Amino acid sequence: MTIPEVEALPEAHKQAMEQLRYADGIPKDYDVRELLRFLRVSKFRVEGNQGAATRLRKTIAWKATSLPMGSANDLPSLPQILDSLATKKWFQLLSLPNCDKRLVFYCPVKNLELGQKAVPWRSSPPRCYGAPRLLEQMCGLFHLWEEAISRLTDDTPEDILVLLNIKGVKRPPLAFIQRCSMFLGLHYPGRIFRIIIYPAPPRVEHRIRGMLKFVDVGRITEAVTLVCANSREGLIRELNITRTSNTDGVLSWDDLPSDLKDTNPLPCQNTKPAVPPEKLSVPKGGQFLKSKSEGPCTITPWYVEGVDASQISLEEELADFAAFVLPVPQELSRRLALRSGVQEAVDLLCTGATVKLVGPDAYGLIVGGDALQMAVDIDDANAAAKVLEKAGHTLTTVSPSLQKVIALSPCKTQIELLLGSHGASARKCAYVIKQWLTEFAPGAATAYTVLRCVLRPRYTDEVFGGLSADALMMMVIHVCRRIKNSQFVPSAKKKKKKKTKGVEEMNDAFRCNRTMNAERVVRCFLKYFGSEFDFVSFTVDPSSHEPLTKLQPSNIPTILSPVPGWTLAENCTRIALIQQQLLYCMTALAKADAKAATSAAP
């Protein structure tokens, strides 16, 4: 079977298609379009761990054991799934397509079992979905997804439009998002055309995009467009539907689910409207405003219209501050364009080498003027310097001993190119950090961003004895592990009955993997490293909740890296000043808590 998309492929890609069709374990009559999707997501690599053949074999084996529903002992039956979908209304496949003949998959997020606890997505076998109700939700998702695929024809697009209604959601179901992202990314590549989130004003959009960096383990939002709408007209435009009913078999506003039509847009302000200017009395500094009738109101760069101090928690303000500090998509695109330019220069001068993002750019937590760190498979510093010059950057430092080349881009962004073993270690470190951020989402990322801003620029510059970004990240992960360990309480019923052992172990896993709260991470970090931790006698180990004892006491802090044999903070000489800064912040928070308690008292 041939299709126009295959005929239009370059010759090398056609050869990859033929190689995949005749690979071991792949049926000879397998759908060509499905083969093409797996090839595209694998960048037309056939063999290897990330090759299309390996991914497709795993998908075929997974569908054989998990579909149809009820084929395994631990999966609910199809009547159970259909009954749950009808009564609980987790998901819905709309009966009519939009104007592009594209099917629409609808999910009211509030109907999902909220309060689920995020679980490490690599901590269990690929077929393990989590708690029983999460398992039932995942099976309902797969059933409707398979139904949507069966309705596709040669005249309809092969990708599906996903619409999420987030009205009334205060705590997103992170466990479901992680599992959904993982399984759709593994077994249904290229099936999502666009994800539309409604209603979502700009302030909510920032939070969503920040959260998805660390729970989207399947990298779905990197391959598809994520759109946020906050008005009826905007939703109609993004869905590409008509405003009134018609006889053309096209989805219209009247055909949408009633709960979606009844959903009103969210206000663009963070809480209730700001106090009118004529009612405000501004003290010295102009930062804290107080009204005689409305109570305290604060104006900050991330609350430009003002917010009632009694109506917002520290957790919410930390999240909003982190969203305000982190770069917007346009800034990230400019930094990615710099990486692409370096890759093009590498392809011209050093065939076969690959440029990878490391450091804060690898996991999207760029604060202020962070340098763009990249690792490349080149050992020669002079050759790397020529690469940067070819890309149009101005060289500033070439250090063969440190395996590093530093340059300045035309837009004044500092570029650090890490070479050889140094670059390989940085890539491994970035890979592990992304897994840890997913495990402790979303609190770890928010706390790290806030603490970077608390310490910079005086105490985060390695040249002047400050903490590097990776060293601070390891300290945050260490604190997260201490919090996680304090939450774990072994199940008392685990040994009573053998048949309930799996359920009790699952409950223990969920109990010790609660959603990490940014406020608690920040408070514990300030107290632990500001007053309790002894950097002279102990070492920070990010893989454990307990510190390690140094063989020989030293005033230089020792912070272990995820890469064995690699330590961080060797040049940090200002750790005493950093501890004073953290202690000062902890004292300021305590005073703010006391002030809030006094003002809240009747």
C-alpha positions as CSV (number, residue, x, y, z in Angstrom):
1,M,0.0,0.0,0.0
2,T,1.3,3.4,-0.9
3,I,0.1,6.8,0.3
4,P,1.0,10.3,-1.0
5,E,2.9,11.1,2.2
6,V,5.2,8.1,1.7
7,E,5.7,8.9,-2.0
8,A,6.8,12.5,-1.1
9,L,9.5,11.3,1.4
10,P,13.2,11.6,0.6
11,E,14.9,8.4,-0.6
12,A,16.6,7.8,2.8
13,H,13.3,8.0,4.6
14,K,11.7,5.6,2.1
15,Q,14.4,3.1,2.9
16,A,13.7,3.5,6.6
17,M,10.0,2.8,5.9
18,E,10.9,-0.4,4.0
19,Q,13.3,-1.5,6.8
20,L,10.5,-0.9,9.4
21,R,7.9,-2.8,7.4
22,Y,10.1,-5.9,7.3
23,A,11.5,-5.6,10.9
24,D,11.1,-8.6,13.2
25,G,7.9,-8.5,15.3
26,I,6.1,-6.1,13.0
27,P,3.1,-7.6,11.0
28,K,3.6,-7.3,7.3
29,D,0.1,-5.9,6.8
30,Y,0.5,-3.2,9.5
31,D,-1.0,0.2,8.6
32,V,1.5,2.3,6.6
33,R,0.2,5.5,8.1
34,E,0.9,4.1,11.6
35,L,4.4,3.1,10.6
36,L,5.0,6.6,9.3
37,R,3.9,8.2,12.6
38,F,6.3,6.1,14.6
39,L,9.1,6.9,12.1
40,R,8.5,10.6,12.4
41,V,8.4,10.6,16.2
42,S,11.7,8.5,16.1
43,K,13.3,10.9,13.6
44,F,13.3,8.1,11.1
45,R,15.6,5.9,13.2
46,V,14.5,2.3,12.9
47,E,16.6,0.4,15.4
48,G,18.0,1.3,18.8
49,N,16.2,2.0,22.1
50,Q,14.4,5.0,20.7
51,G,14.0,3.6,17.2
52,A,10.6,3.2,15.5
53,A,10.8,-0.6,15.5
54,T,11.5,-0.9,19.2
55,R,8.7,1.6,20.0
56,L,6.2,-0.2,17.7
57,R,7.0,-3.6,19.2
58,K,6.2,-2.3,22.7
59,T,3.0,-0.7,21.4
60,I,1.9,-4.0,19.8
61,A,2.6,-6.0,22.9
62,W,0.8,-3.4,25.1
63,K,-2.3,-3.4,22.9
64,A,-2.3,-7.2,22.9
65,T,-2.4,-7.4,26.7
66,S,-4.4,-4.2,27.6
67,L,-6.9,-4.0,24.7
68,P,-9.7,-4.8,24.6
69,M,-10.5,-3.9,28.2
70,G,-11.0,-6.7,30.6
71,S,-8.6,-9.0,28.9
72,A,-6.3,-9.0,32.0
73,N,-7.3,-9.8,35.6
74,D,-6.4,-6.3,36.9
75,L,-8.3,-4.3,34.2
76,P,-12.0,-3.4,34.5
77,S,-14.4,-4.9,32.1
78,L,-15.8,-3.0,29.2
79,P,-19.4,-2.7,30.7
80,Q,-17.8,-1.2,33.8
81,I,-15.9,1.4,31.7
82,L,-19.0,2.3,29.7
83,D,-21.0,2.7,32.9
84,S,-18.3,4.9,34.5
85,L,-18.1,7.1,31.4
86,A,-21.9,7.5,31.3
87,T,-22.3,8.3,35.0
88,K,-19.1,10.2,35.9
89,K,-18.6,11.9,32.5
90,W,-14.8,11.9,32.6
91,F,-14.4,12.1,28.9
92,Q,-16.6,12.5,25.8
93,L,-15.9,12.0,22.1
94,L,-18.2,14.5,20.4
95,S,-20.4,13.0,17.7
96,L,-19.7,15.6,15.0
97,P,-16.4,16.8,13.6
98,N,-15.4,20.5,13.2
99,C,-15.1,22.4,9.9
100,D,-11.8,20.6,9.2
101,K,-13.5,17.2,9.6
102,R,-11.4,16.7,12.7
103,L,-12.8,14.8,15.7
104,V,-13.0,16.6,19.1
105,F,-12.2,14.8,22.3
106,Y,-13.6,16.6,25.4
107,C,-12.6,16.3,29.0
108,P,-14.1,18.3,31.9
109,V,-11.1,18.1,34.3
110,K,-13.2,18.8,37.4
111,N,-15.0,15.5,36.9
112,L,-11.8,13.5,37.3
113,E,-11.0,12.4,40.8
114,L,-9.1,15.4,42.1
115,G,-6.4,15.3,44.7
116,Q,-4.6,12.4,43.1
117,K,-1.0,12.2,44.1
118,A,1.7,12.4,41.5
119,V,3.9,9.2,41.3
120,P,7.3,8.8,39.7
121,W,6.5,7.6,36.2
122,R,9.6,5.4,36.1
123,S,8.9,3.7,39.5
124,S,6.6,1.0,38.1
125,P,6.2,-1.2,35.0
126,P,4.8,0.4,31.8
127,R,1.4,-1.3,32.3
128,C,1.0,-0.1,35.9
129,Y,-1.4,2.9,35.9
130,G,-1.7,3.6,39.6
131,A,-4.6,3.5,42.1
132,P,-7.9,1.6,41.1
133,R,-9.9,4.8,40.2
134,L,-6.9,6.1,38.2
135,L,-6.7,2.7,36.4
136,E,-10.4,3.0,35.5
137,Q,-10.0,6.5,34.2
138,M,-7.0,5.4,32.0
139,C,-9.0,2.5,30.6
140,G,-11.9,4.9,29.8
141,L,-9.4,7.2,28.0
142,F,-8.0,4.3,25.9
143,H,-11.5,3.0,25.0
144,L,-12.6,6.4,23.6
145,W,-9.3,7.0,22.0
146,E,-9.6,3.6,20.1
147,E,-13.2,4.5,19.2
148,A,-12.0,7.8,17.7
149,I,-9.3,6.1,15.7
150,S,-11.8,3.6,14.4
151,R,-14.0,6.5,13.1
152,L,-11.2,8.0,11.0
153,T,-11.4,7.6,7.3
154,D,-9.2,8.4,4.3
155,D,-11.0,11.8,4.0
156,T,-10.5,12.9,7.6
157,P,-7.4,14.1,9.4
158,E,-5.6,11.4,11.4
159,D,-5.0,13.6,14.4
160,I,-7.6,14.6,17.1
161,L,-8.5,17.9,18.7
162,V,-8.4,17.8,22.5
163,L,-10.5,20.2,24.6
164,L,-10.0,20.5,28.3
165,N,-12.5,22.4,30.5
166,I,-10.6,23.5,33.7
167,K,-13.5,25.4,35.3
168,G,-13.5,24.8,39.1
169,V,-10.2,23.0,39.2
170,K,-8.1,24.1,42.1
171,R,-5.7,21.2,42.3
172,P,-4.9,19.5,39.0
173,P,-4.8,15.7,38.9
174,L,-1.1,15.4,38.4
175,A,-1.1,11.6,38.5
176,F,-3.6,11.3,35.7
177,I,-1.7,14.0,33.6
178,Q,1.6,12.1,34.0
179,R,0.1,8.7,33.1
180,C,-1.9,10.1,30.2
181,S,1.1,11.9,28.8
182,M,3.3,8.9,29.1
183,F,1.0,6.4,27.4
184,L,-0.3,8.7,24.7
185,G,3.3,9.7,23.9
186,L,4.4,6.0,23.8
187,H,1.5,4.3,22.0
188,Y,-0.3,7.0,20.1
189,P,2.4,9.3,18.7
190,G,1.2,12.0,16.4
191,R,-2.5,11.5,17.2
192,I,-3.0,14.9,19.0
193,F,-3.5,17.9,16.7
194,R,-3.9,20.6,19.3
195,I,-4.8,20.9,23.0
196,I,-7.2,23.7,23.8
197,I,-7.6,24.8,27.5
198,Y,-10.8,26.7,28.5
199,P,-11.3,29.0,30.3
200,A,-7.8,30.2,30.9
201,P,-6.8,33.9,31.2
202,P,-3.1,34.9,30.9
203,R,-2.4,34.4,34.6
204,V,-3.8,30.8,34.5
205,E,-2.0,30.1,31.2
206,H,1.4,31.0,32.9
207,R,0.7,28.5,35.7
208,I,-0.3,25.8,33.3
209,R,2.7,26.1,31.1
210,G,5.0,26.2,34.1
211,M,3.4,23.0,35.5
212,L,3.4,21.1,32.3
213,K,7.2,21.3,32.0
214,F,7.5,18.9,34.8
215,V,4.5,16.6,34.5
216,D,4.3,16.2,30.7
217,V,6.6,13.1,30.8
218,G,5.6,12.1,27.3
219,R,6.7,15.4,25.8
220,I,3.3,15.8,24.2
221,T,3.2,19.6,24.5
222,E,6.5,19.9,22.7
223,A,5.1,18.2,19.6
224,V,1.6,19.8,19.5
225,T,0.3,23.3,20.0
226,L,-1.1,24.3,23.4
227,V,-3.8,27.0,23.1
228,C,-5.6,28.8,26.0
229,A,-8.9,30.5,25.4
230,N,-10.9,32.6,27.7
231,S,-14.0,33.7,25.7
232,R,-16.8,32.1,23.7
233,E,-15.5,33.7,20.5
234,G,-12.0,32.5,21.2
235,L,-13.1,29.0,21.8
236,I,-15.2,28.9,18.6
237,R,-12.2,30.2,16.7
238,E,-9.8,27.6,18.1
239,L,-12.2,24.7,17.7
240,N,-13.1,25.9,14.2
241,I,-16.8,25.3,14.6
242,T,-19.9,27.2,13.5
243,R,-21.9,29.5,15.8
244,T,-25.3,28.0,15.1
245,S,-26.6,24.6,14.2
246,N,-26.5,23.4,10.6
247,T,-27.4,20.5,8.4
248,D,-23.9,20.0,7.0
249,G,-22.8,17.5,9.8
250,V,-20.4,20.1,11.2
251,L,-20.0,20.7,14.9
252,S,-21.5,24.0,16.2
253,W,-21.7,25.8,19.5
254,D,-25.2,24.4,20.1
255,D,-23.8,20.8,19.8
256,L,-21.2,21.3,22.6
257,P,-21.8,19.6,26.0
258,S,-24.1,21.7,28.2
259,D,-21.5,22.0,31.0
260,L,-19.1,23.6,28.6
261,K,-21.6,26.0,27.2
262,D,-22.5,27.0,30.8
263,T,-18.9,27.7,31.6
264,N,-18.2,31.4,31.9
265,P,-14.8,33.0,31.2
266,L,-12.5,33.5,34.2
267,P,-11.7,37.1,35.4
268,C,-8.3,38.3,34.2
269,Q,-7.4,39.6,37.7
270,N,-5.9,37.2,40.2
271,T,-8.6,37.7,42.9
272,K,-11.3,40.4,43.4
273,P,-10.8,43.7,41.7
274,A,-8.3,46.1,43.1
275,V,-9.2,48.8,45.5
276,P,-10.2,52.1,43.8
277,P,-7.2,54.6,43.8
278,E,-9.2,57.2,45.7
279,K,-9.6,54.8,48.7
280,L,-6.0,53.9,49.0
281,S,-3.4,55.5,51.4
282,V,0.1,54.9,50.1
283,P,2.9,54.8,52.8
284,K,6.6,55.4,52.1
285,G,7.9,53.2,49.3
286,G,4.5,52.8,47.6
287,Q,4.6,49.0,47.9
288,F,2.0,48.3,50.6
289,L,-1.4,49.9,50.2
290,K,-4.2,49.9,52.8
291,S,-7.8,50.8,52.3
292,K,-10.2,51.8,55.1
293,S,-13.0,49.7,53.6
294,E,-11.4,46.9,51.7
295,G,-8.4,45.8,53.9
296,P,-4.7,45.5,52.8
297,C,-3.9,45.5,49.1
298,T,-0.5,44.8,47.6
299,I,0.8,45.9,44.2
300,T,3.8,44.1,42.8
301,P,5.2,43.5,39.3
302,W,3.3,40.2,39.2
303,Y,0.1,41.7,40.6
304,V,0.1,45.0,38.7
305,E,-3.5,45.7,39.4
306,G,-3.2,44.9,43.1
307,V,-4.4,41.9,45.1
308,D,-6.1,41.6,48.5
309,A,-3.4,40.2,50.8
310,S,-6.0,38.2,52.8
311,Q,-7.2,36.4,49.7
312,I,-4.0,34.9,48.5
313,S,-1.8,32.2,50.0
314,L,2.0,32.1,50.0
315,E,1.8,29.0,47.8
316,E,-0.2,30.9,45.1
317,E,2.1,33.9,45.3
318,L,5.2,31.7,44.9
319,A,3.7,30.1,41.8
320,D,2.8,33.5,40.3
321,F,6.2,34.9,41.1
322,A,7.9,32.0,39.4
323,A,5.7,32.3,36.3
324,F,6.5,36.0,36.2
325,V,10.3,35.4,36.5
326,L,10.6,32.5,34.1
327,P,11.0,33.4,30.4
328,V,8.0,33.6,28.1
329,P,7.8,31.3,25.0
330,Q,9.2,34.0,22.7
331,E,12.4,34.2,24.8
332,L,12.7,30.4,24.9
333,S,12.3,30.4,21.1
334,R,15.2,32.9,20.7
335,R,17.5,30.7,22.9
336,L,16.5,27.6,20.9
337,A,17.3,29.5,17.7
338,L,20.8,30.1,19.1
339,R,21.2,26.3,19.7
340,S,20.0,25.6,16.1
341,G,22.6,28.1,14.7
342,V,25.4,26.3,16.6
343,Q,24.1,22.9,15.4
344,E,24.2,24.1,11.8
345,A,27.8,25.3,12.3
346,V,28.7,22.0,13.8
347,D,27.2,20.1,10.8
348,L,29.4,22.1,8.5
349,L,32.7,21.8,10.4
350,C,32.4,18.7,12.5
351,T,30.2,16.1,10.8
352,G,28.3,13.8,13.2
353,A,28.5,15.9,16.4
354,T,25.3,16.8,18.2
355,V,24.6,19.9,20.3
356,K,22.4,19.3,23.4
357,L,21.1,21.8,25.9
358,V,22.3,21.4,29.4
359,G,22.0,23.3,32.7
360,P,18.9,25.5,33.3
361,D,17.9,25.5,29.6
362,A,17.6,21.7,29.6
363,Y,14.7,21.8,32.1
364,G,13.4,25.3,31.3
365,L,14.2,27.1,34.6
366,I,16.1,30.1,33.2
367,V,16.4,33.0,35.6
368,G,17.6,36.4,34.6
369,G,20.7,36.4,32.4
370,D,21.6,32.8,32.7
371,A,24.1,31.7,30.1
372,L,23.0,29.3,27.4
373,Q,24.8,26.1,28.2
374,M,25.3,23.4,25.5
375,A,27.2,20.2,25.3
376,V,28.8,19.0,22.1
377,D,30.6,15.8,21.1
378,I,33.9,17.6,20.4
379,D,37.1,17.3,22.3
380,D,39.2,20.0,20.6
381,A,38.6,23.4,22.1
382,N,40.0,25.2,19.0
383,A,37.6,23.3,16.8
384,A,34.7,24.3,19.1
385,A,35.9,27.9,19.0
386,K,35.7,27.9,15.2
387,V,32.2,26.5,15.5
388,L,31.0,29.4,17.6
389,E,32.7,31.9,15.3
390,K,31.1,30.2,12.3
391,A,27.7,30.7,14.0
392,G,28.4,34.4,14.3
393,H,29.3,34.7,18.0
394,T,32.2,36.6,19.5
395,L,34.7,34.5,21.5
396,T,35.5,35.6,25.0
397,T,37.2,32.5,26.6
398,V,38.8,29.3,25.3
399,S,39.8,26.9,28.1
400,P,41.1,23.5,27.0
401,S,41.8,22.5,30.6
402,L,38.2,23.1,31.7
403,Q,36.8,21.8,28.4
404,K,34.8,24.9,27.9
405,V,34.5,27.6,25.3
406,I,32.6,30.8,26.1
407,A,31.2,33.3,23.5
408,L,28.8,36.2,23.3
409,S,26.0,36.2,20.8
410,P,24.9,39.3,18.8
411,C,21.9,39.6,21.2
412,K,24.3,39.7,24.2
413,T,23.4,36.2,25.5
414,Q,26.4,34.4,26.9
415,I,27.0,31.0,25.3
416,E,28.9,28.2,27.1
417,L,29.9,25.2,25.0
418,L,31.0,22.2,27.1
419,L,33.2,19.7,25.4
420,G,34.2,16.1,25.7
421,S,33.7,14.3,29.1
422,H,32.6,17.6,30.7
423,G,29.7,17.9,28.2
424,A,28.8,14.2,28.6
425,S,28.6,14.6,32.4
426,A,26.5,17.7,32.0
427,R,24.1,15.9,29.7
428,K,23.7,13.0,32.2
429,C,23.1,15.5,35.0
430,A,20.4,17.4,33.1
431,Y,18.7,14.1,32.2
432,V,18.5,13.0,35.9
433,I,17.4,16.5,37.1
434,K,14.5,16.4,34.7
435,Q,13.3,13.1,36.1
436,W,13.6,14.4,39.7
437,L,11.7,17.6,38.8
438,T,8.9,15.4,37.4
439,E,8.9,13.3,40.6
440,F,8.7,16.3,42.9
441,A,6.4,18.4,40.6
442,P,5.4,21.2,40.8
443,G,6.9,22.4,44.1
444,A,10.5,21.7,43.4
445,A,10.6,23.8,40.2
446,T,8.8,26.7,41.8
447,A,10.9,26.6,45.0
448,Y,14.1,26.5,42.9
449,T,13.1,29.5,40.8
450,V,12.2,31.6,43.9
451,L,15.4,30.7,45.7
452,R,17.5,31.5,42.7
453,C,16.0,35.0,42.8
454,V,16.5,35.3,46.5
455,L,20.2,34.6,46.2
456,R,21.1,36.2,42.9
457,P,23.1,38.0,41.8
458,R,25.4,38.3,44.8
459,Y,25.5,34.6,45.8
460,T,24.9,32.7,42.5
461,D,28.0,33.8,40.6
462,E,30.6,31.1,40.7
463,V,33.4,33.5,39.7
464,F,32.9,35.3,43.0
465,G,32.5,32.2,45.2
466,G,28.7,31.7,44.8
467,L,26.5,28.7,44.3
468,S,26.0,27.4,40.8
469,A,22.5,26.7,39.4
470,D,23.1,22.9,39.5
471,A,24.4,23.0,43.1
472,L,21.3,24.9,44.3
473,M,19.1,22.4,42.4
474,M,20.7,19.5,44.2
475,M,20.0,21.2,47.6
476,V,16.3,21.7,46.6
477,I,16.0,18.0,45.6
478,H,17.7,17.0,48.9
479,V,15.1,19.0,50.8
480,C,12.3,17.5,48.7
481,R,13.5,14.0,49.6
482,R,13.5,14.9,53.3
483,I,9.9,16.2,53.0
484,K,8.9,13.0,51.1
485,N,10.5,10.8,53.8
486,S,8.7,12.6,56.6
487,Q,5.3,12.0,54.8
488,F,5.8,8.2,54.4
489,V,4.0,6.1,57.0
490,P,4.2,2.3,56.2
491,S,0.9,0.5,56.0
492,A,0.0,-1.4,59.1
493,K,-2.2,-3.9,57.1
494,K,0.5,-4.9,54.7
495,K,1.2,-8.3,56.2
496,K,-2.3,-9.3,57.3
497,K,-3.6,-10.7,54.0
498,K,-1.5,-11.8,51.1
499,K,-4.1,-10.9,48.5
500,T,-4.2,-7.3,49.6
501,K,-0.4,-6.9,49.5
502,G,-0.3,-5.2,46.1
503,V,-3.0,-2.7,47.0
504,E,-1.3,-1.8,50.3
505,E,2.0,-1.4,48.6
506,M,0.3,0.9,46.1
507,N,-1.2,2.9,48.9
508,D,2.2,3.3,50.5
509,A,3.6,4.5,47.1
510,F,0.9,7.1,46.8
511,R,1.3,8.1,50.5
512,C,5.0,8.8,50.1
513,N,4.7,10.5,46.7
514,R,2.4,13.3,47.6
515,T,2.3,16.4,45.4
516,M,5.2,18.6,46.5
517,N,4.1,21.9,47.9
518,A,6.3,24.9,46.9
519,E,5.6,26.8,50.1
520,R,6.7,23.8,52.3
521,V,9.8,23.3,50.1
522,V,10.8,26.9,50.5
523,R,10.2,27.0,54.3
524,C,12.0,23.7,54.9
525,F,14.9,24.9,52.7
526,L,15.3,28.1,54.5
527,K,15.3,26.4,57.9
528,Y,17.4,23.4,57.0
529,F,20.2,25.1,55.1
530,G,19.9,28.4,56.9
531,S,20.3,27.2,60.5
532,E,20.5,23.4,60.8
533,F,22.8,22.0,58.1
534,D,26.6,21.9,58.9
535,F,28.4,22.4,55.6
536,V,31.8,21.9,57.4
537,S,31.1,18.3,58.5
538,F,28.4,17.0,56.0
539,T,27.8,16.5,52.3
540,V,24.6,17.2,50.5
541,D,23.4,14.0,48.7
542,P,20.5,14.7,46.3
543,S,19.8,11.0,45.9
544,S,19.1,10.5,49.7
545,H,17.2,12.3,52.4
546,E,20.1,12.0,54.8
547,P,23.4,13.9,54.4
548,L,26.7,12.2,54.2
549,T,29.6,12.7,56.7
550,K,32.7,14.2,55.2
551,L,35.9,12.2,55.6
552,Q,37.7,15.4,56.5
553,P,36.0,18.6,57.7
554,S,36.3,21.5,55.3
555,N,34.9,25.0,55.0
556,I,34.2,24.4,51.3
557,P,30.7,22.9,50.9
558,T,30.4,19.5,49.1
559,I,27.3,18.9,47.0
560,L,27.1,15.7,45.1
561,S,26.0,15.6,41.5
562,P,23.7,13.0,39.9
563,V,26.7,11.8,37.9
564,P,29.0,9.5,40.1
565,G,32.3,11.0,40.9
566,W,31.3,14.6,40.0
567,T,30.9,17.2,42.8
568,L,29.5,20.7,42.7
569,A,30.3,23.9,44.6
570,E,34.1,23.3,44.7
571,N,34.6,27.1,44.3
572,C,31.9,28.2,46.7
573,T,33.6,30.4,49.3
574,R,30.5,32.4,50.4
575,I,28.5,29.7,52.0
576,A,28.5,31.5,55.4
577,L,27.0,34.6,53.8
578,I,24.5,32.5,51.9
579,Q,23.4,30.9,55.1
580,Q,22.9,34.4,56.7
581,Q,20.8,35.4,53.7
582,L,18.6,32.3,54.1
583,L,18.3,32.9,57.8
584,Y,17.2,36.5,57.1
585,C,14.5,35.3,54.7
586,M,13.3,32.7,57.3
587,T,13.0,35.4,59.9
588,A,11.1,37.7,57.5
589,L,8.6,35.0,56.7
590,A,8.1,34.3,60.5
591,K,7.4,38.0,61.0
592,A,5.0,38.0,58.0
593,D,3.2,35.0,59.5
594,A,2.8,36.7,62.8
595,K,1.5,39.8,61.2
596,A,-1.0,37.9,59.1
597,A,-2.2,36.0,62.2
598,T,-2.7,39.2,64.1
599,S,-4.6,40.9,61.3
600,A,-6.8,37.8,60.9
601,A,-7.7,37.7,64.6
602,P,-11.2,39.1,65.4
